[in-house]
Amino acid sequence: MTPAPVRLSRRRLLQASAAVAALALPLHAAAAAAPPSLARERLKRYSPRVRAIVERALVIDMLAPLRLDLREDVYAQELDPRRIDDFRLSGIDVFHNSWGLTGADARERVAEYLAGWHGLLARHSDLFLLVGRAADLDQAKREGKIAVISGVQNAEHFRKAEDVRFFHGLGLRCAQLTYNSQTTIGSGSTEREDGGLSDYGVAIVAEMEKVGMLVDVSHCGDRTTLDAIELARGPIAITHSNCRALNDHPRLKSDEAIRKLAAKGGVMGITGVRMFVGAKEPTTLDSMIDHIDHVARLVGIEHVGIGSDADLYGYDAMPADQLKALKASYKASYGFRERIDIDGFDRPTKIYELTQALLRRGYGESDIEAVLGGNFRRLLGQVWR
């Protein structure tokens, strides 16, 4: 669901490319006003068993923007000590940092986006490791660093098939085929009609597989989702969605799509966004686990993972003006309620909360490790050749 940041000009693109080493992140208002990190104390709330599972697992959040912030100067300031501390103590080893970037200037915007975030990672190389291949995920875990996968929640920056290789060279390792709307590639989930992948879309999927870029259909419409799964030669991903069988929302996936995804070896990440988890209150962490249960029973535990679709603090921690603008940018069919996050999955320690809840639900430790990241690690090892 992650929204597009404020549009950036060609001039700012050139400035970013020239000064990438000087780029970094600001704090949003809520984080700036917050007290120092409580994450270290909060970890004491969890049992030794929970902490051991998280420490042992390679935890991959397959849709986790490093920062939810719509401001144009998002790359202009340093990370603060509180946020650095929360990254280190979150238990998340891999963040798929992905945004919805759309429009006629998408090619330039994505280039600037990559330059800005990669500049941040370079400035904080003691904390982050930019991922170029699957082995980097394991290296980051060994070195106590956080691996970052660069992704985009759209593919409008691919103006021609050759652009796939160009952006792969810039570090892009995952792209959604569409966001919510119609593009030259296919249809998004909130379009009135879905005609499926275009001929051009088929060519883009083929080129993504050729260079080793993960195909993501999280926001695609039903027909476009099925076309991509069926036409891809190998496995693809639904990095962040939930099950329509449990919640009739246009952004969610049908059992047919989940079965076909799994038959190709793909993995589906379950999100904690409130209106994707449940249609009415109470919507809880247990409600989120119902979606994990559903995928596991439908196609097997080896095809389900986590794609939280939020940063460490969640959407509800965004400044009020940004949150209002975010909600206004989506169609009414998204069904926003007063809150977007769910209790327990709205804090830096959410992976510990989830692990604790999975144990309560009766999941074994090996299955929990698979859900927390083992399944996506297997998929990425297959795709990133």
C-alpha positions in Angstrom: 0.0 0.0 0.0 3.0 2.3 0.5 2.2 5.7 -1.1 4.3 7.7 -3.5 6.4 10.4 -1.9 5.9 14.0 -3.1 6.8 14.4 -6.8 10.4 15.4 -7.4 11.7 17.6 -10.3 14.3 16.8 -13.0 16.5 19.3 -11.3 16.4 17.5 -8.0 17.1 14.2 -9.8 20.3 15.7 -11.2 21.2 17.1 -7.8 20.7 13.8 -6.2 22.8 12.0 -8.7 25.6 14.5 -8.2 25.5 14.5 -4.4 24.3 11.0 -3.5 27.0 10.5 -0.8 25.5 13.4 1.1 22.0 12.1 1.2 20.2 10.8 4.3 16.8 10.7 6.1 14.8 13.1 8.3 12.5 12.3 11.2 8.8 12.7 10.8 7.1 14.7 13.5 5.9 11.8 15.6 9.4 10.2 15.8 11.0 13.5 16.6 8.7 14.1 19.5 9.0 10.6 20.9 11.2 9.7 23.9 14.4 7.6 23.4 14.0 4.0 22.2 12.1 1.7 24.5 12.8 -1.3 22.3 15.6 -2.7 24.4 13.4 -2.7 27.6 10.5 -4.1 25.6 12.5 -7.2 24.5 12.5 -8.3 28.1 8.7 -8.8 27.8 9.2 -11.7 25.5 10.2 -15.2 26.6 13.6 -16.6 26.0 12.0 -19.0 23.5 10.5 -16.2 21.5 13.8 -14.2 21.5 15.8 -17.3 20.5 13.5 -18.0 17.5 13.8 -14.4 16.2 17.6 -14.4 16.7 18.0 -17.7 14.9 15.7 -17.0 12.0 16.6 -14.9 8.9 13.7 -12.5 9.3 12.6 -11.0 6.0 9.9 -8.4 5.8 9.1 -8.5 2.1 7.4 -5.0 2.1 9.0 -2.8 4.7 9.8 0.8 3.7 12.6 2.1 5.8 10.6 5.2 6.5 7.0 6.2 5.9 7.4 9.9 5.0 5.8 11.8 2.1 8.0 14.9 2.3 10.1 16.0 -0.6 13.2 16.3 1.5 13.0 12.7 2.8 16.7 12.2 1.8 18.0 15.4 3.4 18.7 14.7 7.0 20.5 12.1 9.2 19.0 9.1 10.9 18.6 9.8 14.6 20.0 7.5 17.4 16.5 6.4 18.4 15.6 5.1 14.9 19.0 3.4 14.5 18.5 1.7 17.9 15.1 0.6 16.9 16.4 -0.9 13.6 19.0 -2.9 15.5 16.6 -4.2 18.0 13.6 -4.9 15.7 14.7 -8.5 14.9 14.1 -7.8 11.2 17.2 -8.8 9.2 15.9 -7.8 5.8 13.8 -4.8 4.7 12.3 -4.7 1.2 12.3 -1.0 0.8 9.6 -0.4 -1.8 7.4 2.6 -2.8 4.6 3.2 -5.2 6.1 5.5 -7.9 3.8 6.4 -10.8 3.3 8.9 -13.5 4.8 10.1 -16.8 8.1 10.9 -15.1 8.3 7.6 -13.3 11.6 6.7 -14.9 13.3 9.8 -13.5 11.6 9.5 -10.1 12.7 5.9 -9.7 16.3 6.8 -10.6 16.2 9.5 -8.0 14.6 7.2 -5.4 17.3 4.6 -5.9 20.1 7.3 -5.7 18.6 8.7 -2.5 18.1 5.5 -0.6 21.4 4.0 -1.8 23.1 7.2 -0.6 21.5 6.7 2.8 22.7 3.1 3.0 26.2 4.2 2.1 26.3 6.8 4.8 25.2 4.2 7.3 27.2 1.2 6.1 27.8 0.1 9.7 24.1 -0.6 9.9 22.9 -1.4 6.4 24.0 -3.6 3.5 22.5 -3.1 0.1 21.4 -6.4 -1.4 22.6 -7.3 -4.9 22.4 -11.1 -4.7 20.9 -13.7 -2.4 24.2 -14.4 -0.6 24.1 -10.8 0.7 21.1 -11.7 2.9 23.2 -14.3 4.7 26.2 -12.1 4.9 24.3 -9.3 6.5 22.9 -11.7 9.1 26.4 -13.0 9.9 27.8 -9.4 10.2 24.9 -8.1 12.4 23.8 -5.7 9.7 20.4 -5.1 8.1 20.0 -6.1 4.5 18.0 -3.8 2.3 16.3 -4.9 -0.9 15.5 -2.1 -3.3 12.0 -2.4 -4.9 9.3 -0.3 -6.6 5.6 -0.9 -6.3 4.9 -0.3 -10.0 6.7 -0.8 -13.3 5.9 2.5 -15.1 9.6 3.3 -15.0 10.1 0.5 -17.6 9.5 2.6 -20.8 10.9 -0.2 -22.9 12.0 -3.8 -22.1 15.6 -2.7 -22.1 14.9 -0.5 -19.1 14.6 -3.6 -16.9 18.3 -4.4 -17.3 19.1 -0.7 -16.8 17.3 -0.5 -13.5 18.7 -3.9 -12.4 22.1 -2.3 -12.9 21.1 0.5 -10.6 20.3 -2.0 -7.8 16.5 -2.6 -8.3 15.8 -6.2 -7.4 12.0 -6.4 -7.2 9.2 -4.6 -9.1 5.4 -4.8 -9.0 3.9 -5.1 -12.5 1.2 -2.5 -11.6 0.1 -0.4 -8.7 -3.7 0.0 -8.3 -4.4 1.5 -11.7 -4.3 0.6 -15.4 -0.9 0.9 -17.1 0.6 -0.2 -20.4 1.6 -3.5 -18.6 -1.7 -4.5 -17.0 -4.4 -3.6 -14.6 -4.3 -2.7 -10.9 -6.5 -4.0 -8.2 -8.9 -1.1 -8.0 -9.6 -0.8 -11.8 -13.2 -1.3 -12.8 -12.2 -3.9 -15.4 -9.1 -6.0 -15.7 -7.9 -7.0 -19.1 -4.9 -8.9 -17.9 -1.3 -8.5 -19.0 -0.7 -6.7 -22.3 1.7 -8.0 -24.9 4.2 -5.4 -23.5 3.5 -6.7 -20.0 4.4 -10.2 -21.1 7.7 -8.9 -22.5 8.5 -7.1 -19.3 7.9 -10.3 -17.2 10.2 -12.2 -19.6 12.9 -9.6 -19.3 12.6 -9.4 -15.5 13.1 -13.2 -15.3 16.0 -13.0 -17.7 18.0 -10.5 -15.6 16.9 -12.0 -12.2 14.5 -9.4 -10.9 11.6 -10.6 -8.7 8.2 -10.2 -10.3 5.6 -8.9 -7.7 1.8 -8.9 -8.3 0.7 -7.6 -4.9 -1.4 -4.7 -6.3 -2.4 -6.3 -9.6 -6.0 -7.0 -10.5 -7.2 -10.6 -10.6 -6.7 -11.3 -14.3 -3.3 -9.6 -14.4 -2.2 -11.5 -11.3 -3.2 -14.9 -12.9 -1.6 -14.0 -16.2 1.7 -13.1 -14.6 1.8 -16.3 -12.6 0.9 -18.5 -15.6 3.1 -16.8 -18.1 6.2 -16.6 -15.9 8.6 -19.5 -16.4 9.6 -19.6 -12.8 8.3 -18.6 -9.4 7.1 -15.0 -8.6 5.8 -13.3 -5.5 2.9 -11.7 -3.8 5.1 -9.7 -1.4 2.3 -8.1 0.6 -1.4 -9.1 0.5 -4.0 -11.2 2.3 -6.7 -13.7 1.5 -10.0 -12.6 -0.1 -11.6 -15.8 1.3 -11.3 -14.2 4.7 -11.9 -10.6 3.8 -13.6 -9.5 0.6 -11.3 -6.6 -0.4 -10.2 -5.8 -4.0 -6.5 -5.6 -3.0 -6.5 -9.2 -1.7 -5.9 -12.5 -3.5 -8.3 -15.3 -4.5 -7.7 -18.9 -3.5 -7.2 -19.6 -7.2 -4.3 -17.1 -7.4 -2.7 -18.4 -4.2 -2.9 -22.0 -5.5 -1.4 -21.1 -8.8 1.3 -19.0 -7.2 2.3 -21.9 -5.0 2.3 -24.4 -7.8 5.0 -22.4 -9.4 7.0 -22.3 -6.2 6.0 -18.7 -5.3 5.6 -17.2 -1.8 2.9 -14.8 -0.5 3.7 -12.3 2.2 0.9 -11.5 4.7 0.3 -7.9 5.7 -0.8 -6.3 8.9 -2.7 -3.4 7.3 -6.0 -3.2 9.2 -8.5 -3.1 6.3 -6.6 -5.9 4.5 -6.7 -8.1 7.6 -10.4 -7.7 8.5 -13.5 -5.8 7.4 -14.8 -5.0 10.8 -13.6 -4.7 14.4 -12.1 -6.2 16.4 -9.1 -6.6 13.9 -6.2 -8.0 15.8 -2.9 -9.8 15.5 -4.7 -13.1 15.7 -6.8 -11.9 12.8 -3.6 -11.5 10.8 -2.5 -15.0 11.8 -5.8 -16.3 10.4 -4.5 -15.3 6.9 -1.2 -17.2 7.6 -3.3 -20.2 8.6 -5.4 -20.0 5.5 -2.4 -20.0 3.1 -0.7 -22.7 5.0 -3.8 -25.0 4.9 -4.5 -24.1 1.3 -1.0 -24.7 -0.2 1.4 -25.5 2.5 3.5 -23.6 5.1 6.4 -23.3 2.6 4.5 -20.7 0.6 3.7 -18.1 3.2 5.8 -15.2 4.6 5.5 -11.7 6.0 5.2 -8.4 4.0 4.0 -6.0 6.7 3.6 -3.0 4.4 4.7 -0.6 7.0 7.9 0.8 8.6 8.9 0.2 12.2 6.3 2.6 13.6 3.3 2.1 11.3 1.0 4.4 9.4 -0.8 5.8 12.4 2.5 7.3 13.6 2.7 9.5 10.5 2.1 13.3 10.9 -1.7 14.0 10.7 -1.4 16.0 7.5 0.5 13.2 5.8 -1.9 10.5 6.9 -4.8 12.6 5.7 -3.1 13.0 2.3 -2.3 9.4 2.1 -5.9 8.3 2.7 -7.2 10.8 0.2 -5.0 9.4 -2.6 -6.8 6.1 -2.7 -10.2 5.1 -4.0 -13.1 4.6 -1.7 -12.9 0.9 -2.3 -9.8 0.8 -0.1 -12.1 1.2 2.9 -9.9 3.1 5.3 -11.0 3.1 8.9 -9.9 5.4 11.7 -6.7 3.4 12.2 -4.6 1.6 9.6 -2.3 -0.4 11.9 -3.3 -3.3 14.2 -2.4 -3.5 17.8 0.8 -5.4 18.4 2.0 -4.9 14.8 2.5 -1.2 15.1 5.8 -1.0 16.9 9.5 -1.8 16.4 9.1 -5.1 18.2 6.3 -6.4 16.0 8.2 -9.5 14.9 8.5 -10.6 18.5 4.8 -10.0 18.9 4.1 -12.1 15.8 6.4 -14.9 16.9 4.7 -15.0 20.3 1.3 -15.2 18.7 2.3 -17.9 16.3 3.6 -20.0 19.2 0.2 -19.5 21.0 -1.5 -20.6 17.8 0.5 -23.9 17.9 3.0 -23.4 15.2 6.3 -25.2 15.6 9.6 -23.4 15.7 10.8 -24.6 12.2 7.5 -23.5 10.6 7.7 -20.1 12.4 11.3 -19.6 11.0 10.0 -20.5 7.5 7.2 -17.9 7.8 9.5 -15.2 9.3 11.9 -15.4 6.3 13.0 -18.9 5.3 10.4 -19.2 2.5 11.3 -15.8 1.0 15.0 -16.6 1.3 14.4 -19.8 -0.8 12.5 -17.9 -3.4 15.0 -15.1 -3.7 17.8 -17.7 -4.1 15.9 -19.1 -7.0 15.1 -15.8 -8.8 18.3 -13.8 -8.2 20.5 -15.9 -10.4 
